[in-house]
Amino acid sequence: MRNLPFTLPKCDQPAAGRIEIYSPDPAGDAFGSLDASVYACDAHVPDVVAAAWAVELTAYRIEMLPGLERTCGEFYVYLTGNFGGDQ
């Protein structure tokens, strides 16, 4: 799966934060698999977090790296995560 199991906002404003999306492991650890990074503007960070939680994923915000430019709604699926297996 190269898409996310939830809908992202798309406002095309510069992203102010990166939200890491994790799925739980079979033992119940909420941070079992790092599956994706989602970029969001400050206004949409709460929407991304709520959307992830609604499908039982963990969302963890981290700061953007200096010089990294992304727009709100962009995302990257990690091929080694649970969402990257269906290539």
FIMAR-383902 format. One record per atom (N, C-alpha, C, O): atom name; z, y, x. Coordinates in Angstrom, 1 decimal, always signed. Layout:
! FIMAR-383902
{pt "CA"; {Z; Y; X}};
...
This chain:
! FIMAR-383902
{pt "N"; {+0.0; -1.2; +0.9}};
{pt "CA"; {+0.0; +0.0; +0.0}};
{pt "C"; {+0.0; +1.2; +0.9}};
{pt "O"; {+0.9; +1.4; +1.7}};
{pt "N"; {-1.0; +2.1; +0.7}};
{pt "CA"; {-1.0; +3.3; +1.5}};
{pt "C"; {-0.5; +4.5; +0.7}};
{pt "O"; {-0.5; +5.6; +1.2}};
{pt "N"; {-0.2; +4.3; -0.5}};
{pt "CA"; {+0.3; +5.3; -1.4}};
{pt "C"; {+1.8; +5.1; -1.6}};
{pt "O"; {+2.4; +4.1; -1.2}};
{pt "N"; {+2.4; +6.1; -2.2}};
{pt "CA"; {+3.9; +6.1; -2.4}};
{pt "C"; {+4.1; +5.6; -3.9}};
{pt "O"; {+3.2; +5.8; -4.7}};
{pt "N"; {+5.2; +5.0; -4.2}};
{pt "CA"; {+5.5; +4.5; -5.5}};
{pt "C"; {+6.1; +5.6; -6.4}};
{pt "O"; {+6.7; +5.3; -7.4}};
{pt "N"; {+5.8; +6.8; -6.1}};
{pt "CA"; {+6.2; +8.0; -6.9}};
{pt "C"; {+5.3; +9.1; -6.6}};
{pt "O"; {+4.5; +9.1; -5.6}};
{pt "N"; {+5.3; +10.1; -7.6}};
{pt "CA"; {+4.3; +11.2; -7.5}};
{pt "C"; {+5.0; +12.4; -6.7}};
{pt "O"; {+6.1; +12.7; -6.9}};
{pt "N"; {+4.2; +13.0; -5.8}};
{pt "CA"; {+4.6; +14.1; -5.0}};
{pt "C"; {+4.1; +15.4; -5.6}};
{pt "O"; {+3.1; +15.5; -6.2}};
{pt "N"; {+4.9; +16.5; -5.5}};
{pt "CA"; {+4.4; +17.8; -5.8}};
{pt "C"; {+3.3; +18.2; -4.8}};
{pt "O"; {+3.3; +17.7; -3.7}};
{pt "N"; {+2.5; +19.0; -5.2}};
{pt "CA"; {+1.4; +19.5; -4.4}};
{pt "C"; {+1.2; +21.0; -4.6}};
{pt "O"; {+0.5; +21.3; -5.5}};
{pt "N"; {+1.8; +21.8; -3.8}};
{pt "CA"; {+1.6; +23.2; -4.0}};
{pt "C"; {+0.9; +23.9; -2.9}};
{pt "O"; {+0.5; +25.1; -3.0}};
{pt "N"; {+0.6; +23.2; -1.8}};
{pt "CA"; {-0.2; +23.7; -0.7}};
{pt "C"; {+0.5; +24.8; +0.1}};
{pt "O"; {-0.1; +25.5; +0.9}};
{pt "N"; {+1.8; +25.0; -0.1}};
{pt "CA"; {+2.6; +25.9; +0.7}};
{pt "C"; {+2.9; +25.2; +2.0}};
{pt "O"; {+2.9; +24.0; +2.1}};
{pt "N"; {+3.3; +25.9; +3.0}};
{pt "CA"; {+3.7; +25.3; +4.3}};
{pt "C"; {+5.0; +24.5; +4.1}};
{pt "O"; {+5.9; +24.9; +3.4}};
{pt "N"; {+5.0; +23.3; +4.6}};
{pt "CA"; {+6.2; +22.5; +4.6}};
{pt "C"; {+7.3; +23.0; +5.4}};
{pt "O"; {+7.0; +23.5; +6.5}};
{pt "N"; {+8.5; +22.9; +4.9}};
{pt "CA"; {+9.7; +23.4; +5.6}};
{pt "C"; {+10.5; +22.3; +6.1}};
{pt "O"; {+11.5; +22.5; +6.9}};
{pt "N"; {+10.3; +21.1; +5.5}};
{pt "CA"; {+11.1; +19.9; +5.9}};
{pt "C"; {+10.3; +18.7; +5.8}};
{pt "O"; {+9.4; +18.6; +5.0}};
{pt "N"; {+10.8; +17.7; +6.5}};
{pt "CA"; {+10.3; +16.3; +6.4}};
{pt "C"; {+11.3; +15.4; +5.8}};
{pt "O"; {+12.5; +15.4; +6.2}};
{pt "N"; {+10.9; +14.7; +4.8}};
{pt "CA"; {+11.8; +13.7; +4.1}};
{pt "C"; {+11.4; +12.3; +4.5}};
{pt "O"; {+10.3; +11.9; +4.2}};
{pt "N"; {+12.3; +11.6; +5.2}};
{pt "CA"; {+12.0; +10.2; +5.5}};
{pt "C"; {+12.4; +9.4; +4.3}};
{pt "O"; {+13.4; +9.6; +3.6}};
{pt "N"; {+11.5; +8.4; +3.9}};
{pt "CA"; {+11.6; +7.6; +2.8}};
{pt "C"; {+11.9; +6.1; +3.3}};
{pt "O"; {+11.1; +5.6; +4.1}};
{pt "N"; {+13.0; +5.6; +2.8}};
{pt "CA"; {+13.5; +4.3; +3.2}};
{pt "C"; {+13.6; +3.4; +2.0}};
{pt "O"; {+13.9; +3.8; +0.9}};
{pt "N"; {+13.2; +2.1; +2.2}};
{pt "CA"; {+13.5; +1.1; +1.2}};
{pt "C"; {+14.6; +0.2; +1.7}};
{pt "O"; {+14.8; +0.0; +2.9}};
{pt "N"; {+15.4; -0.3; +0.7}};
{pt "CA"; {+16.6; -1.1; +1.1}};
{pt "C"; {+16.1; -2.5; +1.7}};
{pt "O"; {+15.0; -3.0; +1.4}};
{pt "N"; {+17.0; -3.0; +2.5}};
{pt "CA"; {+16.7; -4.4; +3.0}};
{pt "C"; {+17.3; -5.4; +2.1}};
{pt "O"; {+18.1; -5.0; +1.2}};
{pt "N"; {+17.0; -6.7; +2.2}};
{pt "CA"; {+17.5; -7.7; +1.3}};
{pt "C"; {+19.1; -7.7; +1.2}};
{pt "O"; {+19.6; -8.1; +0.2}};
{pt "N"; {+19.7; -7.3; +2.3}};
{pt "CA"; {+21.2; -7.3; +2.2}};
{pt "C"; {+21.8; -6.0; +1.5}};
{pt "O"; {+23.0; -5.9; +1.3}};
{pt "N"; {+20.9; -5.1; +1.1}};
{pt "CA"; {+21.3; -3.9; +0.4}};
{pt "C"; {+21.5; -2.7; +1.2}};
{pt "O"; {+22.0; -1.7; +0.7}};
{pt "N"; {+21.2; -2.7; +2.5}};
{pt "CA"; {+21.3; -1.5; +3.3}};
{pt "C"; {+20.3; -0.5; +2.9}};
{pt "O"; {+19.1; -0.8; +2.9}};
{pt "N"; {+20.7; +0.6; +2.4}};
{pt "CA"; {+19.8; +1.7; +1.8}};
{pt "C"; {+18.8; +2.1; +2.9}};
{pt "O"; {+17.7; +2.6; +2.5}};
{pt "N"; {+19.1; +2.0; +4.1}};
{pt "CA"; {+18.1; +2.5; +5.2}};
{pt "C"; {+17.5; +1.3; +5.9}};
{pt "O"; {+17.3; +1.3; +7.1}};
{pt "N"; {+17.1; +0.3; +5.1}};
{pt "CA"; {+16.5; -0.9; +5.6}};
{pt "C"; {+15.2; -0.8; +6.3}};
{pt "O"; {+15.0; -1.3; +7.4}};
{pt "N"; {+14.3; -0.1; +5.7}};
{pt "CA"; {+12.9; +0.1; +6.3}};
{pt "C"; {+12.5; +1.5; +6.2}};
{pt "O"; {+12.4; +2.1; +5.1}};
{pt "N"; {+12.1; +2.1; +7.3}};
{pt "CA"; {+11.5; +3.4; +7.3}};
{pt "C"; {+10.0; +3.3; +6.9}};
{pt "O"; {+9.2; +2.7; +7.6}};
{pt "N"; {+9.7; +3.7; +5.6}};
{pt "CA"; {+8.4; +3.5; +5.1}};
{pt "C"; {+7.4; +4.6; +5.1}};
{pt "O"; {+6.2; +4.4; +5.2}};
{pt "N"; {+7.9; +5.9; +5.0}};
{pt "CA"; {+7.0; +7.0; +4.9}};
{pt "C"; {+7.8; +8.3; +5.3}};
{pt "O"; {+9.0; +8.3; +5.3}};
{pt "N"; {+7.0; +9.3; +5.7}};
{pt "CA"; {+7.5; +10.7; +5.8}};
{pt "C"; {+6.8; +11.5; +4.9}};
{pt "O"; {+5.5; +11.5; +4.8}};
{pt "N"; {+7.5; +12.3; +4.1}};
{pt "CA"; {+6.9; +13.2; +3.1}};
{pt "C"; {+7.2; +14.7; +3.6}};
{pt "O"; {+8.4; +14.9; +4.0}};
{pt "N"; {+6.3; +15.5; +3.5}};
{pt "CA"; {+6.4; +16.9; +3.9}};
{pt "C"; {+6.5; +17.8; +2.6}};
{pt "O"; {+5.7; +17.6; +1.7}};
{pt "N"; {+7.5; +18.7; +2.6}};
{pt "CA"; {+7.7; +19.5; +1.4}};
{pt "C"; {+8.2; +20.9; +1.7}};
{pt "O"; {+8.9; +21.1; +2.8}};
{pt "N"; {+7.8; +21.9; +0.9}};
{pt "CA"; {+8.3; +23.2; +1.0}};
{pt "C"; {+9.8; +23.2; +0.5}};
{pt "O"; {+10.2; +22.2; -0.1}};
{pt "N"; {+10.5; +24.2; +0.8}};
{pt "CA"; {+11.9; +24.3; +0.4}};
{pt "C"; {+12.1; +24.1; -1.1}};
{pt "O"; {+13.0; +23.5; -1.6}};
{pt "N"; {+11.2; +24.7; -1.9}};
{pt "CA"; {+11.3; +24.6; -3.3}};
{pt "C"; {+11.1; +23.2; -3.9}};
{pt "O"; {+11.6; +22.8; -4.9}};
{pt "N"; {+10.3; +22.4; -3.1}};
{pt "CA"; {+10.0; +21.0; -3.6}};
{pt "C"; {+10.8; +19.9; -3.0}};
{pt "O"; {+10.7; +18.7; -3.4}};
{pt "N"; {+11.6; +20.2; -2.0}};
{pt "CA"; {+12.5; +19.2; -1.4}};
{pt "C"; {+13.3; +18.4; -2.4}};
{pt "O"; {+13.3; +17.2; -2.4}};
{pt "N"; {+14.0; +19.1; -3.3}};
{pt "CA"; {+14.8; +18.4; -4.3}};
{pt "C"; {+14.0; +17.5; -5.2}};
{pt "O"; {+14.4; +16.5; -5.6}};
{pt "N"; {+12.7; +17.9; -5.5}};
{pt "CA"; {+11.9; +17.1; -6.4}};
{pt "C"; {+11.5; +15.8; -5.7}};
{pt "O"; {+11.4; +14.8; -6.3}};
{pt "N"; {+11.2; +15.9; -4.4}};
{pt "CA"; {+10.8; +14.7; -3.6}};
{pt "C"; {+12.0; +13.8; -3.5}};
{pt "O"; {+11.9; +12.6; -3.7}};
{pt "N"; {+13.2; +14.3; -3.3}};
{pt "CA"; {+14.4; +13.5; -3.2}};
{pt "C"; {+14.7; +12.8; -4.5}};
{pt "O"; {+14.9; +11.6; -4.5}};
{pt "N"; {+14.6; +13.5; -5.6}};
{pt "CA"; {+14.8; +12.9; -6.9}};
{pt "C"; {+13.8; +11.9; -7.3}};
{pt "O"; {+14.2; +10.9; -7.9}};
{pt "N"; {+12.5; +12.1; -6.9}};
{pt "CA"; {+11.5; +11.1; -7.2}};
{pt "C"; {+11.7; +9.8; -6.4}};
{pt "O"; {+11.5; +8.7; -7.0}};
{pt "N"; {+12.2; +10.0; -5.2}};
{pt "CA"; {+12.4; +8.8; -4.4}};
{pt "C"; {+13.6; +8.0; -5.0}};
{pt "O"; {+13.6; +6.8; -5.1}};
{pt "N"; {+14.7; +8.7; -5.3}};
{pt "CA"; {+15.9; +8.0; -5.8}};
{pt "C"; {+15.6; +7.4; -7.1}};
{pt "O"; {+16.1; +6.3; -7.4}};
{pt "N"; {+14.7; +8.0; -7.9}};
{pt "CA"; {+14.3; +7.4; -9.3}};
{pt "C"; {+13.7; +6.0; -9.1}};
{pt "O"; {+13.8; +5.2; -10.1}};
{pt "N"; {+13.1; +5.7; -8.0}};
{pt "CA"; {+12.5; +4.4; -7.8}};
{pt "C"; {+13.3; +3.6; -6.8}};
{pt "O"; {+12.8; +2.7; -6.1}};
{pt "N"; {+14.6; +3.9; -6.6}};
{pt "CA"; {+15.5; +3.2; -5.8}};
{pt "C"; {+15.2; +3.2; -4.3}};
{pt "O"; {+15.4; +2.2; -3.7}};
{pt "N"; {+14.7; +4.3; -3.9}};
{pt "CA"; {+14.4; +4.5; -2.4}};
{pt "C"; {+15.4; +5.5; -1.9}};
{pt "O"; {+15.9; +6.3; -2.7}};
{pt "N"; {+15.7; +5.5; -0.6}};
{pt "CA"; {+16.5; +6.5; +0.0}};
{pt "C"; {+15.7; +7.6; +0.6}};
{pt "O"; {+14.7; +7.3; +1.3}};
{pt "N"; {+16.1; +8.8; +0.4}};
{pt "CA"; {+15.4; +10.0; +0.9}};
{pt "C"; {+16.3; +10.7; +1.9}};
{pt "O"; {+17.5; +11.0; +1.5}};
{pt "N"; {+15.9; +11.0; +3.1}};
{pt "CA"; {+16.7; +11.7; +4.1}};
{pt "C"; {+15.9; +12.8; +4.7}};
{pt "O"; {+14.9; +12.6; +5.3}};
{pt "N"; {+16.4; +14.0; +4.5}};
{pt "CA"; {+15.7; +15.2; +5.0}};
{pt "C"; {+16.1; +15.4; +6.5}};
{pt "O"; {+17.2; +15.4; +6.9}};
{pt "N"; {+15.0; +15.7; +7.3}};
{pt "CA"; {+15.2; +16.1; +8.7}};
{pt "C"; {+14.3; +17.3; +8.9}};
{pt "O"; {+13.4; +17.6; +8.1}};
{pt "N"; {+14.7; +18.1; +9.9}};
{pt "CA"; {+13.9; +19.3; +10.2}};
{pt "C"; {+12.6; +19.0; +10.8}};
{pt "O"; {+12.4; +18.0; +11.4}};
{pt "N"; {+11.7; +19.9; +10.5}};
{pt "CA"; {+10.3; +19.8; +11.1}};
{pt "C"; {+10.4; +20.0; +12.6}};
{pt "O"; {+11.2; +20.8; +13.1}};
{pt "N"; {+9.5; +19.3; +13.3}};
{pt "CA"; {+9.4; +19.5; +14.7}};
{pt "C"; {+8.8; +20.9; +15.0}};
{pt "O"; {+7.9; +21.3; +14.2}};
{pt "N"; {+9.2; +21.6; +16.0}};
{pt "CA"; {+8.6; +22.9; +16.3}};
{pt "C"; {+7.1; +22.7; +16.5}};
{pt "O"; {+6.6; +21.8; +17.3}};
{pt "N"; {+6.3; +23.6; +15.9}};
{pt "CA"; {+4.8; +23.6; +16.1}};
{pt "C"; {+4.1; +22.6; +15.2}};
{pt "O"; {+2.9; +22.6; +15.1}};
{pt "N"; {+4.8; +21.8; +14.4}};
{pt "CA"; {+4.2; +20.9; +13.5}};
{pt "C"; {+3.9; +21.6; +12.2}};
{pt "O"; {+4.8; +22.2; +11.6}};
{pt "N"; {+2.6; +21.6; +11.8}};
{pt "CA"; {+2.2; +22.3; +10.6}};
{pt "C"; {+1.7; +21.3; +9.6}};
{pt "O"; {+0.7; +20.6; +9.8}};
{pt "N"; {+2.3; +21.2; +8.5}};
{pt "CA"; {+2.0; +20.4; +7.3}};
{pt "C"; {+2.1; +21.2; +6.1}};
{pt "O"; {+2.8; +22.2; +6.0}};
{pt "N"; {+1.4; +20.8; +5.0}};
{pt "CA"; {+1.6; +21.4; +3.7}};
{pt "C"; {+2.4; +20.6; +2.8}};
{pt "O"; {+2.5; +19.3; +3.0}};
{pt "N"; {+3.0; +21.2; +1.8}};
{pt "CA"; {+3.8; +20.5; +0.8}};
{pt "C"; {+3.0; +19.5; +0.1}};
{pt "O"; {+1.9; +19.7; -0.4}};
{pt "N"; {+3.5; +18.3; +0.0}};
{pt "CA"; {+2.8; +17.2; -0.6}};
{pt "C"; {+2.1; +16.2; +0.3}};
{pt "O"; {+1.7; +15.1; -0.1}};
{pt "N"; {+2.0; +16.6; +1.6}};
{pt "CA"; {+1.4; +15.6; +2.5}};
{pt "C"; {+2.4; +14.5; +2.8}};
{pt "O"; {+3.6; +14.7; +2.7}};
{pt "N"; {+1.9; +13.4; +3.2}};
{pt "CA"; {+2.8; +12.3; +3.5}};
{pt "C"; {+2.1; +11.3; +4.5}};
{pt "O"; {+0.9; +11.4; +4.7}};
{pt "N"; {+2.9; +10.6; +5.2}};
{pt "CA"; {+2.4; +9.6; +6.1}};
{pt "C"; {+3.1; +8.3; +5.9}};
{pt "O"; {+4.4; +8.2; +5.8}};
{pt "N"; {+2.4; +7.2; +5.7}};
{pt "CA"; {+3.0; +5.9; +5.4}};
{pt "C"; {+3.0; +5.1; +6.8}};
{pt "O"; {+1.9; +5.0; +7.4}};
{pt "N"; {+4.1; +4.6; +7.2}};
{pt "CA"; {+4.2; +3.9; +8.4}};
{pt "C"; {+3.7; +2.5; +8.2}};
{pt "O"; {+4.1; +1.8; +7.3}};
{pt "N"; {+2.8; +2.1; +9.0}};
{pt "CA"; {+2.2; +0.8; +8.9}};
{pt "C"; {+3.2; -0.4; +9.1}};
{pt "O"; {+3.0; -1.5; +8.6}};
{pt "N"; {+4.2; -0.1; +9.8}};
{pt "CA"; {+5.3; -1.1; +10.1}};
{pt "C"; {+6.3; -1.2; +9.0}};
{pt "O"; {+7.2; -2.1; +9.0}};
{pt "N"; {+6.3; -0.3; +8.0}};
{pt "CA"; {+7.2; -0.2; +6.9}};
{pt "C"; {+6.8; -1.1; +5.8}};
{pt "O"; {+5.7; -1.7; +5.8}};
{pt "N"; {+7.6; -1.2; +4.8}};
{pt "CA"; {+7.3; -2.0; +3.6}};
{pt "C"; {+6.0; -1.5; +2.8}};
{pt "O"; {+5.4; -2.3; +2.1}};
{pt "N"; {+5.7; -0.2; +2.9}};
{pt "CA"; {+4.5; +0.3; +2.2}};
{pt "C"; {+3.2; +0.1; +3.0}};
{pt "O"; {+2.2; +0.3; +2.4}};
{pt "N"; {+3.3; -0.3; +4.2}};
{pt "CA"; {+2.1; -0.4; +5.1}};
{pt "C"; {+1.6; -1.7; +5.2}};
{pt "O"; {+0.6; -1.9; +6.0}};
{pt "N"; {+2.1; -2.7; +4.5}};
{pt "CA"; {+1.7; -4.1; +4.7}};
{pt "C"; {+0.4; -4.5; +4.1}};
{pt "O"; {-0.3; -5.4; +4.6}};
{pt "N"; {-0.1; -3.8; +3.1}};
{pt "CA"; {-1.3; -4.2; +2.4}};
{pt "C"; {-2.5; -3.4; +2.9}};
{pt "O"; {-3.1; -2.6; +2.2}};
{pt "N"; {-2.9; -3.7; +4.1}};
{pt "CA"; {-4.0; -3.0; +4.8}};
{pt "C"; {-5.3; -3.8; +4.5}};
{pt "O"; {-6.3; -3.4; +4.9}};
